[in-house]
Amino acid sequence: CPLTDATRGMFNRSVFSRMKPGSVFLNTARGPLMNEADLYEALTSGHLRGAGLDVYEQEPPSPDNPLFQLDNVVLSPHLAGTDEESLVAMGVEAADCIIRLSRGEWPEGAVVNAELREGWQW
């Protein structure tokens, strides 16, 4: 999900309150998509059971971020997918996409705007 004026803070008190009680919120996309203060409130009130975050509203996050103190939050340092195996797999997938496109084929599993796909040429 891109970060735009329309998506900034889209996961807020209103959205969290409409989530099923006991839900777990995950964000590995963009930190500013969520309002961390509202997430903290939803977690400490017990409405949300937990959260998993690889991104933060402020990068790098402040060491005194209140989310860091919660037992029901799993945090990673915005490095998901940067291990050696993932990097090799990304390179192989990129090469496969180029090969398929050069043959006039569409890459397997590609999700692209249909209008772009119809008019695209190598």
FIRODO-860066 format. One record per atom (N, C-alpha, C): chain; z, y, x. Coordinates in steps of 0.2 Angstrom, whole numbers. Layout:
residues N
@chain->A | up->Z | north->Y | east->X
...
END
This chain:
residues 122
@chain->A | up->0 | north->-6 | east->4
@chain->A | up->0 | north->0 | east->0
@chain->A | up->0 | north->6 | east->4
@chain->A | up->-5 | north->10 | east->4
@chain->A | up->-5 | north->16 | east->8
@chain->A | up->1 | north->21 | east->6
@chain->A | up->3 | north->25 | east->11
@chain->A | up->8 | north->31 | east->9
@chain->A | up->4 | north->37 | east->7
@chain->A | up->5 | north->39 | east->1
@chain->A | up->2 | north->45 | east->-1
@chain->A | up->7 | north->49 | east->-5
@chain->A | up->5 | north->55 | east->-7
@chain->A | up->10 | north->59 | east->-11
@chain->A | up->12 | north->55 | east->-17
@chain->A | up->7 | north->51 | east->-20
@chain->A | up->8 | north->48 | east->-26
@chain->A | up->13 | north->41 | east->-25
@chain->A | up->12 | north->39 | east->-19
@chain->A | up->16 | north->32 | east->-18
@chain->A | up->23 | north->34 | east->-14
@chain->A | up->24 | north->40 | east->-11
@chain->A | up->30 | north->41 | east->-8
@chain->A | up->36 | north->41 | east->-13
@chain->A | up->41 | north->37 | east->-11
@chain->A | up->47 | north->36 | east->-16
@chain->A | up->46 | north->32 | east->-22
@chain->A | up->40 | north->29 | east->-23
@chain->A | up->38 | north->25 | east->-29
@chain->A | up->44 | north->20 | east->-31
@chain->A | up->47 | north->17 | east->-26
@chain->A | up->52 | north->12 | east->-27
@chain->A | up->59 | north->16 | east->-27
@chain->A | up->61 | north->18 | east->-33
@chain->A | up->67 | north->23 | east->-34
@chain->A | up->71 | north->20 | east->-39
@chain->A | up->76 | north->24 | east->-41
@chain->A | up->82 | north->22 | east->-46
@chain->A | up->78 | north->20 | east->-52
@chain->A | up->73 | north->23 | east->-55
@chain->A | up->70 | north->21 | east->-61
@chain->A | up->67 | north->14 | east->-60
@chain->A | up->63 | north->13 | east->-55
@chain->A | up->60 | north->6 | east->-54
@chain->A | up->66 | north->1 | east->-53
@chain->A | up->71 | north->2 | east->-48
@chain->A | up->76 | north->-3 | east->-47
@chain->A | up->80 | north->-5 | east->-54
@chain->A | up->81 | north->0 | east->-58
@chain->A | up->84 | north->-1 | east->-64
@chain->A | up->80 | north->-5 | east->-69
@chain->A | up->74 | north->-5 | east->-68
@chain->A | up->70 | north->-10 | east->-73
@chain->A | up->68 | north->-17 | east->-70
@chain->A | up->70 | north->-18 | east->-64
@chain->A | up->70 | north->-24 | east->-61
@chain->A | up->75 | north->-29 | east->-64
@chain->A | up->73 | north->-35 | east->-64
@chain->A | up->78 | north->-40 | east->-67
@chain->A | up->84 | north->-40 | east->-63
@chain->A | up->90 | north->-40 | east->-67
@chain->A | up->96 | north->-40 | east->-63
@chain->A | up->97 | north->-47 | east->-59
@chain->A | up->99 | north->-46 | east->-52
@chain->A | up->99 | north->-51 | east->-48
@chain->A | up->93 | north->-52 | east->-44
@chain->A | up->88 | north->-47 | east->-44
@chain->A | up->82 | north->-48 | east->-41
@chain->A | up->83 | north->-46 | east->-33
@chain->A | up->78 | north->-48 | east->-29
@chain->A | up->79 | north->-46 | east->-22
@chain->A | up->73 | north->-41 | east->-21
@chain->A | up->74 | north->-36 | east->-17
@chain->A | up->68 | north->-31 | east->-16
@chain->A | up->66 | north->-32 | east->-9
@chain->A | up->60 | north->-33 | east->-8
@chain->A | up->57 | north->-34 | east->-1
@chain->A | up->52 | north->-28 | east->1
@chain->A | up->52 | north->-25 | east->7
@chain->A | up->48 | north->-20 | east->9
@chain->A | up->46 | north->-21 | east->16
@chain->A | up->40 | north->-23 | east->17
@chain->A | up->37 | north->-24 | east->24
@chain->A | up->31 | north->-19 | east->24
@chain->A | up->29 | north->-15 | east->20
@chain->A | up->23 | north->-11 | east->19
@chain->A | up->25 | north->-4 | east->23
@chain->A | up->28 | north->0 | east->19
@chain->A | up->29 | north->7 | east->22
@chain->A | up->36 | north->9 | east->20
@chain->A | up->40 | north->12 | east->24
@chain->A | up->47 | north->14 | east->23
@chain->A | up->47 | north->19 | east->17
@chain->A | up->43 | north->24 | east->18
@chain->A | up->44 | north->30 | east->13
@chain->A | up->42 | north->28 | east->6
@chain->A | up->39 | north->22 | east->5
@chain->A | up->38 | north->20 | east->-2
@chain->A | up->44 | north->19 | east->-6
@chain->A | up->50 | north->18 | east->-3
@chain->A | up->56 | north->17 | east->-6
@chain->A | up->61 | north->23 | east->-5
@chain->A | up->65 | north->24 | east->-10
@chain->A | up->70 | north->29 | east->-9
@chain->A | up->77 | north->25 | east->-7
@chain->A | up->79 | north->26 | east->-1
@chain->A | up->84 | north->21 | east->2
@chain->A | up->91 | north->23 | east->-1
@chain->A | up->92 | north->29 | east->-3
@chain->A | up->98 | north->30 | east->-7
@chain->A | up->98 | north->27 | east->-13
@chain->A | up->93 | north->27 | east->-17
@chain->A | up->93 | north->23 | east->-23
@chain->A | up->93 | north->16 | east->-22
@chain->A | up->90 | north->13 | east->-17
@chain->A | up->91 | north->6 | east->-16
@chain->A | up->98 | north->4 | east->-14
@chain->A | up->101 | north->8 | east->-10
@chain->A | up->108 | north->7 | east->-8
@chain->A | up->112 | north->7 | east->-15
@chain->A | up->111 | north->11 | east->-19
@chain->A | up->115 | north->12 | east->-26
@chain->A | up->114 | north->5 | east->-30
@chain->A | up->107 | north->3 | east->-30
@chain->A | up->106 | north->-3 | east->-34
@chain->A | up->109 | north->-9 | east->-31
@chain->A | up->110 | north->-9 | east->-24
@chain->A | up->113 | north->-15 | east->-21
@chain->A | up->120 | north->-15 | east->-21
@chain->A | up->123 | north->-9 | east->-20
@chain->A | up->131 | north->-9 | east->-21
@chain->A | up->133 | north->-10 | east->-28
@chain->A | up->129 | north->-8 | east->-33
@chain->A | up->131 | north->-9 | east->-40
@chain->A | up->131 | north->-16 | east->-42
@chain->A | up->127 | north->-20 | east->-38
@chain->A | up->126 | north->-27 | east->-40
@chain->A | up->120 | north->-28 | east->-44
@chain->A | up->117 | north->-23 | east->-46
@chain->A | up->111 | north->-24 | east->-50
@chain->A | up->105 | north->-28 | east->-46
@chain->A | up->104 | north->-26 | east->-40
@chain->A | up->100 | north->-30 | east->-36
@chain->A | up->104 | north->-35 | east->-31
@chain->A | up->102 | north->-41 | east->-31
@chain->A | up->106 | north->-46 | east->-27
@chain->A | up->105 | north->-45 | east->-19
@chain->A | up->99 | north->-42 | east->-17
@chain->A | up->98 | north->-41 | east->-10
@chain->A | up->92 | north->-38 | east->-9
@chain->A | up->91 | north->-37 | east->-2
@chain->A | up->85 | north->-33 | east->0
@chain->A | up->83 | north->-36 | east->7
@chain->A | up->76 | north->-36 | east->8
@chain->A | up->74 | north->-38 | east->15
@chain->A | up->69 | north->-32 | east->17
@chain->A | up->71 | north->-29 | east->23
@chain->A | up->67 | north->-23 | east->25
@chain->A | up->65 | north->-24 | east->32
@chain->A | up->58 | north->-22 | east->33
@chain->A | up->55 | north->-22 | east->40
@chain->A | up->53 | north->-15 | east->41
@chain->A | up->54 | north->-11 | east->36
@chain->A | up->52 | north->-4 | east->37
@chain->A | up->58 | north->1 | east->34
@chain->A | up->58 | north->7 | east->36
@chain->A | up->63 | north->11 | east->34
@chain->A | up->60 | north->18 | east->32
@chain->A | up->64 | north->22 | east->28
@chain->A | up->62 | north->29 | east->26
@chain->A | up->61 | north->33 | east->32
@chain->A | up->65 | north->32 | east->37
@chain->A | up->65 | north->36 | east->43
@chain->A | up->64 | north->31 | east->49
@chain->A | up->58 | north->32 | east->53
@chain->A | up->57 | north->27 | east->58
@chain->A | up->58 | north->32 | east->65
@chain->A | up->61 | north->29 | east->70
@chain->A | up->66 | north->24 | east->69
@chain->A | up->72 | north->26 | east->65
@chain->A | up->75 | north->21 | east->62
@chain->A | up->81 | north->22 | east->57
@chain->A | up->87 | north->25 | east->61
@chain->A | up->91 | north->29 | east->58
@chain->A | up->97 | north->31 | east->61
@chain->A | up->102 | north->25 | east->61
@chain->A | up->105 | north->25 | east->67
@chain->A | up->110 | north->20 | east->68
@chain->A | up->116 | north->20 | east->62
@chain->A | up->117 | north->25 | east->59
@chain->A | up->122 | north->26 | east->54
@chain->A | up->119 | north->25 | east->47
@chain->A | up->113 | north->22 | east->46
@chain->A | up->110 | north->21 | east->40
@chain->A | up->115 | north->16 | east->36
@chain->A | up->117 | north->18 | east->30
@chain->A | up->121 | north->14 | east->26
@chain->A | up->119 | north->7 | east->24
@chain->A | up->112 | north->6 | east->24
@chain->A | up->110 | north->0 | east->22
@chain->A | up->112 | north->-6 | east->28
@chain->A | up->113 | north->-3 | east->34
@chain->A | up->115 | north->-8 | east->39
@chain->A | up->122 | north->-11 | east->38
@chain->A | up->125 | north->-8 | east->34
@chain->A | up->132 | north->-10 | east->33
@chain->A | up->133 | north->-15 | east->27
@chain->A | up->127 | north->-17 | east->24
@chain->A | up->128 | north->-21 | east->18
@chain->A | up->126 | north->-28 | east->20
@chain->A | up->130 | north->-33 | east->17
@chain->A | up->130 | north->-40 | east->19
@chain->A | up->124 | north->-43 | east->15
@chain->A | up->121 | north->-40 | east->10
@chain->A | up->116 | north->-42 | east->6
@chain->A | up->109 | north->-39 | east->8
@chain->A | up->109 | north->-37 | east->14
@chain->A | up->102 | north->-34 | east->16
@chain->A | up->100 | north->-38 | east->23
@chain->A | up->94 | north->-40 | east->23
@chain->A | up->92 | north->-43 | east->29
@chain->A | up->87 | north->-38 | east->32
@chain->A | up->88 | north->-36 | east->38
@chain->A | up->84 | north->-31 | east->42
@chain->A | up->80 | north->-34 | east->48
@chain->A | up->74 | north->-31 | east->49
@chain->A | up->71 | north->-33 | east->55
@chain->A | up->68 | north->-26 | east->58
@chain->A | up->66 | north->-26 | east->64
@chain->A | up->65 | north->-20 | east->68
@chain->A | up->58 | north->-18 | east->67
@chain->A | up->54 | north->-18 | east->62
@chain->A | up->47 | north->-16 | east->61
@chain->A | up->43 | north->-19 | east->66
@chain->A | up->44 | north->-26 | east->67
@chain->A | up->40 | north->-30 | east->72
@chain->A | up->37 | north->-36 | east->69
@chain->A | up->38 | north->-37 | east->63
@chain->A | up->35 | north->-43 | east->60
@chain->A | up->28 | north->-44 | east->61
@chain->A | up->26 | north->-50 | east->63
@chain->A | up->19 | north->-51 | east->65
@chain->A | up->17 | north->-49 | east->72
@chain->A | up->22 | north->-48 | east->76
@chain->A | up->20 | north->-46 | east->83
@chain->A | up->22 | north->-51 | east->88
@chain->A | up->23 | north->-57 | east->86
@chain->A | up->24 | north->-63 | east->91
@chain->A | up->18 | north->-65 | east->94
@chain->A | up->18 | north->-69 | east->99
@chain->A | up->11 | north->-71 | east->102
@chain->A | up->7 | north->-75 | east->98
@chain->A | up->10 | north->-79 | east->94
@chain->A | up->6 | north->-84 | east->89
@chain->A | up->2 | north->-79 | east->84
@chain->A | up->6 | north->-74 | east->81
@chain->A | up->3 | north->-70 | east->76
@chain->A | up->-3 | north->-66 | east->79
@chain->A | up->-2 | north->-63 | east->85
@chain->A | up->-7 | north->-59 | east->88
@chain->A | up->-13 | north->-63 | east->90
@chain->A | up->-12 | north->-69 | east->92
@chain->A | up->-18 | north->-74 | east->93
@chain->A | up->-22 | north->-75 | east->87
@chain->A | up->-18 | north->-77 | east->81
@chain->A | up->-21 | north->-78 | east->75
@chain->A | up->-25 | north->-72 | east->72
@chain->A | up->-22 | north->-66 | east->73
@chain->A | up->-26 | north->-60 | east->71
@chain->A | up->-32 | north->-59 | east->75
@chain->A | up->-32 | north->-60 | east->81
@chain->A | up->-39 | north->-60 | east->85
@chain->A | up->-44 | north->-65 | east->83
@chain->A | up->-42 | north->-71 | east->82
@chain->A | up->-46 | north->-76 | east->79
@chain->A | up->-49 | north->-74 | east->72
@chain->A | up->-45 | north->-72 | east->68
@chain->A | up->-47 | north->-70 | east->61
@chain->A | up->-52 | north->-64 | east->62
@chain->A | up->-51 | north->-59 | east->66
@chain->A | up->-55 | north->-54 | east->67
@chain->A | up->-62 | north->-56 | east->70
@chain->A | up->-62 | north->-61 | east->75
@chain->A | up->-68 | north->-63 | east->77
@chain->A | up->-72 | north->-67 | east->72
@chain->A | up->-68 | north->-71 | east->68
@chain->A | up->-72 | north->-75 | east->62
@chain->A | up->-75 | north->-70 | east->57
@chain->A | up->-71 | north->-65 | east->56
@chain->A | up->-74 | north->-60 | east->51
@chain->A | up->-81 | north->-57 | east->54
@chain->A | up->-81 | north->-55 | east->60
@chain->A | up->-87 | north->-52 | east->63
@chain->A | up->-93 | north->-57 | east->63
@chain->A | up->-91 | north->-64 | east->65
@chain->A | up->-96 | north->-69 | east->65
@chain->A | up->-99 | north->-70 | east->58
@chain->A | up->-95 | north->-70 | east->53
@chain->A | up->-97 | north->-71 | east->46
@chain->A | up->-101 | north->-65 | east->44
@chain->A | up->-99 | north->-59 | east->45
@chain->A | up->-103 | north->-53 | east->43
@chain->A | up->-110 | north->-53 | east->46
@chain->A | up->-110 | north->-55 | east->53
@chain->A | up->-116 | north->-55 | east->56
@chain->A | up->-121 | north->-60 | east->54
@chain->A | up->-119 | north->-65 | east->50
@chain->A | up->-123 | north->-70 | east->47
@chain->A | up->-125 | north->-68 | east->40
@chain->A | up->-122 | north->-62 | east->38
@chain->A | up->-124 | north->-60 | east->31
@chain->A | up->-119 | north->-63 | east->26
@chain->A | up->-114 | north->-67 | east->28
@chain->A | up->-108 | north->-70 | east->24
@chain->A | up->-103 | north->-65 | east->23
@chain->A | up->-99 | north->-66 | east->18
@chain->A | up->-93 | north->-62 | east->17
@chain->A | up->-87 | north->-66 | east->20
@chain->A | up->-82 | north->-62 | east->24
@chain->A | up->-77 | north->-66 | east->26
@chain->A | up->-72 | north->-69 | east->21
@chain->A | up->-70 | north->-75 | east->22
@chain->A | up->-66 | north->-79 | east->18
@chain->A | up->-60 | north->-76 | east->17
@chain->A | up->-58 | north->-75 | east->10
@chain->A | up->-51 | north->-72 | east->9
@chain->A | up->-51 | north->-64 | east->9
@chain->A | up->-57 | north->-61 | east->10
@chain->A | up->-57 | north->-54 | east->11
@chain->A | up->-56 | north->-51 | east->4
@chain->A | up->-52 | north->-46 | east->3
@chain->A | up->-51 | north->-42 | east->-3
@chain->A | up->-54 | north->-35 | east->-2
@chain->A | up->-59 | north->-34 | east->-5
@chain->A | up->-62 | north->-27 | east->-4
@chain->A | up->-65 | north->-25 | east->-10
@chain->A | up->-65 | north->-18 | east->-11
@chain->A | up->-68 | north->-15 | east->-17
@chain->A | up->-74 | north->-18 | east->-18
@chain->A | up->-76 | north->-20 | east->-24
@chain->A | up->-82 | north->-23 | east->-26
@chain->A | up->-88 | north->-19 | east->-25
@chain->A | up->-87 | north->-12 | east->-27
@chain->A | up->-93 | north->-8 | east->-26
@chain->A | up->-95 | north->-7 | east->-18
@chain->A | up->-90 | north->-8 | east->-14
@chain->A | up->-91 | north->-8 | east->-7
@chain->A | up->-95 | north->-14 | east->-5
@chain->A | up->-93 | north->-20 | east->-7
@chain->A | up->-96 | north->-26 | east->-6
@chain->A | up->-103 | north->-27 | east->-8
@chain->A | up->-104 | north->-24 | east->-14
@chain->A | up->-111 | north->-25 | east->-16
@chain->A | up->-116 | north->-21 | east->-12
@chain->A | up->-114 | north->-15 | east->-9
@chain->A | up->-119 | north->-11 | east->-6
@chain->A | up->-119 | north->-12 | east->2
@chain->A | up->-114 | north->-16 | east->4
@chain->A | up->-113 | north->-17 | east->11
@chain->A | up->-119 | north->-21 | east->15
@chain->A | up->-121 | north->-18 | east->21
@chain->A | up->-126 | north->-22 | east->25
@chain->A | up->-123 | north->-21 | east->32
@chain->A | up->-125 | north->-26 | east->36
@chain->A | up->-123 | north->-26 | east->43
@chain->A | up->-128 | north->-22 | east->47
END
